[in-house]
Amino acid sequence: MKNLSEIRIWLYTFTSTFSQLYTPIIFLFFADKGVNVGEVGLLFALGSGINLLTEVPFGVFSDKYSKKLSVIIGSIFTILGLTIYINGFGFMQMAFAIGLISVGESGKSGSVEAILSETLKEPKYFFQINNYTTYLSNAISAVIIGSLFSINHTYPFYVALFCEFILFFLIISVKTKKNIPNQLNSSVANEEILNFKVVFSIILKYKSIFFILFFSYFFIPQLSVFFPVYLETQNLPIELFGIVYFFMNLIPMIGTYIYRKKLEKMNEYRIILTSLTIFSLGILLMGIFKNIYVGLFIYSFLRIVIGWFWLVFSIYLNSIATSANRATMFSIKGMVTNLAFILSDPFVSFVIYQRNIYYSYLLTGIFIIISTILLGTKHYLSKKGEKNIYLEK
């Protein structure tokens, strides 16, 4: 690590992910707080809905007034929400807590990426560092969360609370420039004042990449979200879950390394289409072959691809943004991914409930491969059209 900025980014991104270590046990925690299974679904829907509604407004506020203030507000809301998690009880108090945390996530998401990436000479390296620390932190969390929760059900939330205070002071320590409207040289070249009309114009201008992002988040994350169902279906002993998750969270770091060494200079669209093709074939094979060893091998390989797949979107969006609209750009990304999750979770859950996990893999693989062929054809025709226009000129 070369300087203070890189050290801060390594520490912030690792701690930020580690603060979410309670996620795997949230169902058990809610049950301990007097919330039934049916109410848990309502809590998740509430959290996703609030996050969806507040993501872009915070992005606009951040770019127009202060990125740091947006993060500070987000941190305060998150700390308050975690405090209620620890001390509250019952559906209403848990709903209030998840609402505060969702607002907090919106305040921090796009703004943190904008602040920290701009502290580096090469902003794209922020996203590569973030990939390494995210998967490393997830791997460590997977190992300790079970024992931590078994000692005391609130301990994971005390850890999260401690992490939030660290994150708060790390952001406070960053020196940021005052937001001054300037001529944007990217997606909104002639716009100087950020408002929701400009946000809409950004979405329209880059609708293709946002659609691909939405489509990808609708299907690909379900591979990981419902992976415990796959392991349970395969009758894998529950005591081995933590070990499997530990290694599966380390494997994507290989993909990040491959991107940095081999794929970094390739066309982003080509990387995305190739990756989607690999995903479709791998998920189809997991649906066809029901052997646990074959499934784990394929899943491991797909985790390598995940190591660079989401990274490409972040680097591309960063490249078309400027300091004047960067937080808004990443807030739009957050809004799109949240919308995808809200719609995909019930859909995939319904498919698994009606059939089984293998059928959901088959269906997902077919959807991805058909969509990839359509996207590839559209991309090829658009490139061909550009060449013809050039030749005519």
C-alpha positions in Angstrom: 0.0 0.0 0.0 1.6 3.2 -1.2 -0.1 6.0 0.7 -2.6 7.0 3.4 -5.5 7.1 0.8 -5.0 3.4 -0.1 -4.7 2.4 3.5 -7.9 4.2 4.3 -9.7 2.5 1.4 -8.4 -1.0 2.4 -9.6 -0.4 6.0 -12.9 1.2 5.1 -14.0 -1.3 2.5 -13.0 -4.3 4.7 -14.8 -2.8 7.7 -17.8 -1.8 5.7 -18.4 -5.4 4.6 -17.5 -6.8 8.1 -20.2 -4.6 9.6 -22.7 -6.7 7.6 -21.6 -10.0 9.3 -25.0 -10.4 10.9 -26.7 -11.0 7.5 -26.5 -14.8 7.6 -28.2 -15.0 11.0 -30.8 -12.3 10.5 -33.7 -14.9 10.3 -32.7 -16.4 13.6 -32.2 -13.0 15.2 -35.7 -11.8 14.1 -37.2 -15.0 15.5 -35.5 -14.2 18.8 -37.0 -10.7 18.7 -40.6 -12.0 18.4 -40.9 -11.7 14.6 -42.5 -14.6 12.7 -41.4 -15.9 9.3 -44.3 -14.1 7.5 -43.3 -10.8 9.1 -39.7 -11.2 8.1 -40.7 -11.0 4.4 -42.5 -7.7 5.2 -39.4 -6.3 6.9 -37.2 -7.1 3.9 -39.8 -5.6 1.5 -40.0 -2.5 3.7 -36.2 -2.1 3.8 -35.8 -2.6 0.1 -38.6 -0.2 -0.7 -37.2 2.6 1.5 -33.7 2.0 0.0 -35.2 2.2 -3.5 -36.9 5.5 -2.8 -34.0 7.2 -1.0 -31.0 6.0 -3.0 -31.2 8.6 -5.9 -32.3 11.6 -3.7 -29.3 11.1 -1.5 -27.1 10.8 -4.7 -28.4 14.2 -6.0 -28.0 15.8 -2.5 -24.5 14.4 -2.3 -23.4 15.8 -5.7 -25.2 19.1 -5.3 -24.2 19.9 -1.7 -21.8 17.6 0.1 -20.8 14.0 -0.3 -19.3 13.9 3.2 -22.4 15.2 4.8 -24.5 12.6 3.0 -22.2 9.8 4.4 -22.3 11.3 7.9 -26.2 11.4 7.8 -26.2 7.8 6.5 -23.8 6.7 9.3 -26.0 8.3 12.0 -29.1 6.6 10.7 -27.3 3.3 10.6 -26.0 3.6 14.1 -29.5 4.4 15.4 -31.0 1.5 13.5 -28.4 -1.0 14.9 -29.0 0.4 18.4 -32.8 -0.4 18.1 -31.9 -3.8 16.7 -30.0 -4.6 19.9 -32.4 -3.1 22.4 -35.8 -3.4 20.6 -38.4 -6.1 20.4 -41.3 -7.0 18.2 -42.3 -6.3 14.6 -42.8 -2.5 14.9 -39.5 -1.8 16.5 -37.6 -4.1 14.1 -39.4 -2.3 11.2 -38.3 1.0 12.5 -34.8 -0.2 12.8 -34.6 -1.7 9.3 -36.1 1.5 8.0 -33.4 3.6 9.6 -30.6 1.3 8.4 -32.1 1.4 4.8 -32.0 5.2 4.8 -28.4 5.0 6.2 -27.3 2.6 3.4 -28.7 5.1 0.8 -26.9 8.0 2.4 -23.6 6.1 2.3 -23.6 4.0 -0.9 -22.9 6.3 -3.8 -21.3 9.0 -1.8 -18.6 6.7 -0.2 -17.6 5.3 -3.6 -17.4 8.9 -5.0 -15.3 10.2 -2.0 -12.8 7.4 -1.7 -12.3 6.8 -5.5 -11.4 10.4 -5.9 -8.6 10.2 -3.4 -6.6 8.0 -5.8 -4.7 9.0 -8.9 -6.4 6.1 -10.7 -10.0 5.9 -9.3 -10.7 2.5 -10.9 -8.3 0.9 -8.4 -10.8 1.7 -5.6 -13.2 -0.9 -7.1 -10.4 -3.5 -7.4 -9.4 -2.9 -3.8 -13.1 -3.1 -2.8 -13.4 -6.4 -4.5 -10.5 -8.0 -2.6 -11.6 -6.6 0.8 -15.3 -7.5 0.3 -14.6 -11.2 -0.4 -11.9 -11.5 2.3 -14.2 -9.9 4.9 -17.1 -12.2 3.9 -14.9 -15.2 4.2 -13.7 -14.3 7.7 -17.3 -13.4 8.7 -18.6 -16.8 7.5 -16.2 -18.5 9.9 -16.9 -16.5 13.1 -20.5 -15.6 12.8 -21.9 -18.9 14.0 -19.8 -19.1 17.2 -20.4 -15.4 17.9 -24.2 -15.7 17.6 -24.2 -18.9 19.7 -22.5 -17.0 22.6 -24.9 -14.1 22.5 -27.5 -13.3 19.8 -26.8 -9.6 20.0 -22.9 -9.8 19.7 -22.9 -9.6 15.9 -24.8 -6.3 16.1 -22.4 -4.9 18.7 -19.6 -5.7 16.2 -21.6 -4.0 13.4 -22.1 -1.0 15.7 -18.4 -0.8 16.5 -17.6 -1.0 12.8 -20.0 1.8 12.0 -18.1 4.1 14.4 -14.8 3.2 12.7 -16.3 4.0 9.3 -17.7 7.3 10.5 -14.3 8.5 11.7 -12.6 7.2 8.6 -14.9 9.3 6.3 -14.5 12.4 8.6 -10.7 12.1 8.1 -11.0 12.5 4.3 -10.4 16.0 2.9 -13.0 16.7 0.2 -13.4 19.7 -2.1 -16.5 21.8 -1.9 -19.0 20.8 -4.6 -18.9 23.5 -7.3 -21.1 23.1 -10.4 -18.9 22.7 -13.5 -19.2 21.7 -17.1 -19.7 17.9 -17.1 -17.7 16.1 -19.8 -19.5 12.9 -19.7 -23.1 11.8 -19.5 -24.7 15.2 -19.0 -22.2 17.3 -20.9 -24.3 20.5 -21.1 -26.0 20.3 -17.7 -24.6 22.1 -14.7 -27.3 21.8 -12.0 -28.1 18.3 -10.8 -31.8 17.6 -10.4 -34.2 14.8 -11.0 -34.6 15.8 -14.7 -30.9 15.4 -15.1 -31.0 12.0 -13.3 -33.7 10.9 -15.8 -31.5 12.0 -18.7 -28.6 10.0 -17.4 -30.8 6.9 -17.1 -32.0 7.4 -20.7 -28.6 8.1 -22.1 -27.2 4.9 -20.6 -30.3 2.8 -20.6 -28.5 -0.1 -22.3 -25.9 -0.6 -19.5 -28.5 0.0 -16.8 -30.8 -2.6 -18.4 -28.0 -5.1 -18.6 -27.2 -4.3 -14.9 -30.8 -4.8 -13.9 -31.1 -8.1 -15.9 -27.8 -9.4 -14.4 -28.8 -8.5 -10.9 -32.2 -10.2 -11.4 -30.6 -13.5 -12.1 -26.9 -13.8 -11.2 -27.0 -13.0 -7.4 -29.7 -15.7 -6.9 -26.9 -18.2 -7.5 -25.4 -17.1 -4.2 -28.6 -16.0 -2.3 -30.2 -19.5 -2.6 -26.9 -21.4 -2.4 -27.8 -22.6 1.2 -30.9 -24.2 -0.3 -28.7 -26.0 -2.8 -26.4 -27.3 0.0 -29.4 -28.3 2.1 -31.0 -30.1 -0.9 -27.7 -32.0 -1.3 -27.9 -33.0 2.4 -24.5 -31.4 3.2 -24.0 -31.4 7.0 -24.8 -27.9 8.3 -21.5 -27.8 10.2 -19.7 -27.7 6.9 -21.6 -24.7 5.6 -19.2 -22.2 7.2 -16.2 -24.0 5.7 -17.8 -24.0 2.2 -18.7 -20.3 2.5 -15.2 -19.4 3.7 -13.6 -20.8 0.5 -16.3 -19.6 -1.8 -15.8 -16.1 -0.6 -12.0 -16.3 -1.2 -12.3 -17.7 -4.7 -13.7 -14.4 -6.4 -10.4 -12.8 -5.4 -8.8 -14.9 -8.2 -11.2 -13.4 -10.7 -10.3 -9.9 -9.5 -6.6 -10.7 -10.0 -7.3 -12.1 -13.5 -9.1 -8.9 -14.4 -6.3 -6.7 -13.2 -3.6 -8.7 -15.0 -5.5 -9.9 -18.2 -8.9 -8.3 -18.8 -8.4 -4.7 -17.7 -7.9 -3.4 -21.2 -10.6 -5.4 -22.9 -13.9 -3.8 -24.0 -16.3 -3.9 -21.1 -19.3 -4.9 -23.2 -17.3 -7.9 -24.5 -16.3 -9.0 -21.0 -20.0 -8.7 -19.8 -21.4 -10.8 -22.7 -18.6 -13.5 -22.4 -19.3 -13.6 -18.6 -23.0 -14.0 -19.1 -22.4 -16.8 -21.5 -20.3 -18.6 -18.9 -22.9 -18.0 -16.2 -25.7 -19.4 -18.4 -23.8 -22.6 -19.2 -22.6 -23.1 -15.6 -26.0 -22.6 -14.1 -27.6 -24.9 -16.6 -25.1 -27.6 -15.7 -25.8 -27.1 -12.0 -29.5 -27.7 -12.8 -28.7 -30.8 -14.9 -26.1 -32.5 -12.8 -27.3 -33.1 -9.3 -24.0 -34.4 -7.9 -22.7 -32.3 -5.0 -19.0 -32.5 -6.2 -19.9 -31.5 -9.7 -22.1 -28.7 -8.4 -19.4 -27.3 -6.1 -16.8 -27.4 -8.8 -19.1 -25.5 -11.2 -20.1 -23.0 -8.5 -16.4 -22.4 -7.6 -15.6 -21.7 -11.3 -18.6 -19.3 -11.5 -17.4 -17.5 -8.3 -14.1 -16.7 -10.2 -16.2 -15.0 -12.9 -18.1 -13.1 -10.2 -14.7 -11.8 -9.1 -14.5 -9.5 -12.2 -18.2 -9.4 -13.4 -19.6 -6.7 -11.0 -16.2 -4.9 -10.9 -16.6 -4.2 -14.7 -19.9 -2.4 -14.1 -18.5 -0.2 -11.4 -15.4 0.7 -13.3 -17.4 1.5 -16.5 -19.9 3.7 -14.6 -17.0 5.5 -12.9 -15.4 6.2 -16.3 -18.5 8.0 -17.7 -19.0 10.0 -14.5 -17.3 13.1 -13.2 -16.8 14.5 -9.7 -19.9 16.5 -10.2 -22.3 13.6 -10.8 -20.3 10.5 -9.6 -22.4 9.9 -6.4 -25.6 10.3 -8.5 -24.3 7.8 -11.0 -23.6 5.2 -8.3 -26.9 5.9 -6.6 -28.7 5.1 -9.9 -26.7 1.9 -10.0 -27.9 1.1 -6.4 -31.5 1.9 -7.3 -31.4 -0.4 -10.3 -29.9 -3.3 -8.4 -32.4 -2.8 -5.5 -35.3 -2.9 -7.9 -33.9 -6.1 -9.4 -33.6 -7.7 -6.0 -37.2 -6.7 -5.0 -38.6 -8.4 -8.1 -36.3 -11.4 -8.4 -36.4 -12.7 -4.8 -40.2 -13.5 -4.8 -39.9 -14.9 -8.4 -37.0 -17.3 -7.6 -38.5 -18.2 -4.2 -41.8 -19.1 -5.9 -40.0 -21.3 -8.5 -38.1 -23.2 -5.8 -41.2 -23.6 -3.7 -43.3 -24.9 -6.7 -40.5 -27.1 -8.1 -37.0 -27.3 -6.7 -33.6 -25.6 -6.7 -32.5 -27.5 -9.8 -35.5 -26.3 -11.8 -34.7 -22.7 -10.8 -31.2 -23.2 -12.1 -32.4 -24.6 -15.4 -34.9 -21.7 -15.8 -32.3 -19.1 -14.9 -29.7 -20.6 -17.3 -32.2 -20.6 -20.2 -33.2 -17.0 -19.5 -29.6 -15.8 -19.4 -28.5 -17.6 -22.5 -31.5 -16.3 -24.6 -30.9 -12.7 -23.3 -27.2 -12.9 -23.9 -27.8 -14.0 -27.6 -30.2 -11.1 -28.0 -27.8 -8.6 -26.4 -24.9 -9.9 -28.4 -26.9 -9.6 -31.7 -27.9 -6.1 -30.9 -24.4 -5.1 -30.1 -23.0 -6.7 -33.3 -25.7 -4.9 -35.4 -25.0 -1.6 -33.8 -21.3 -1.9 -34.4 -21.9 -3.0 -37.9 -24.1 0.1 -38.4 -21.4 2.3 -37.1 -18.9 0.9 -39.5 -21.3 1.4 -42.5 -21.9 5.0 -41.5 -18.2 5.6 -41.3 -17.6 4.0 -44.7 -20.3 6.1 -46.2 -18.7 9.3 -44.9 
